[in-house]
Structures are given as structure tokens and as C-alpha cells.
């Protein structure tokens, strides 16, 4: 079951996962994670947010994509009347 947290917390969780990836450290690169965007409805998996990138990360994009997928499994953006 997903926890409800703020968009800022989601961004921090994703950024921390990206920053910890050894492929990124060995490439001496930095990926800056944007704020998540709420979706109009939950996806088929139950997630209520997405993240869009400009695509400037080339081969390193997979690192960000993997981090987003993991965090989407655990967290939704909380709103009024929702726990968290």
C-alpha cells in the first residue's frame, strides 16, 4: 500500500535514489529531478503522479527512470482529506 506524502518528499526520495546510483557517480554526472506532476486519475498501477524529463541525460536517463518507478510503487501525492 502506498503512503501519501507531499510532492517535495517524492522529489527528494527520487533524487536520493538517483544520487546513490554508482553508475551516475562513475560518470561524474548530476541528474536534477523535477517536481512530480499529479495525474488526472490514478494509473492502472494505482499511482497518482508522474515525472517528466527534458531528456538531456542520454544513456543516464535509465537511472532516473528506474528511481521513479521504484518510488511510484511506494508513494502517492497526498491531498486534503488523505492520510500522510
Residue pairs with C-beta under 8 A, 6 or more apart in sequence:
2 46
2 47
2 73
2 74
2 75
2 76
3 74
3 75
3 76
3 84
4 75
4 76
4 77
4 78
4 79
4 82
4 83
4 84
5 75
5 76
5 77
5 78
5 84
6 77
6 78
7 35
7 36
7 38
7 49
7 77
8 35
9 75
10 36
10 49
10 71
10 75
10 77
11 33
11 34
11 35
11 36
13 71
13 74
13 75
14 33
14 36
14 51
14 64
14 67
14 68
14 71
15 32
15 33
17 66
17 67
17 70
17 71
18 24
18 31
18 33
18 63
18 64
18 67
21 63
21 67
23 60
23 63
24 30
24 31
24 60
24 63
27 60
29 57
29 60
31 57
31 60
31 63
31 64
33 51
33 64
33 67
34 51
34 52
34 53
35 51
36 49
36 50
36 51
36 77
37 49
37 50
37 51
37 52
38 48
38 49
38 77
39 47
39 48
39 49
39 50
41 48
42 48
42 76
43 50
45 72
45 73
46 76
47 72
47 73
47 76
48 76
48 77
49 72
49 76
49 77
51 64
51 68
53 61
53 64
55 61
57 63
57 64
78 84
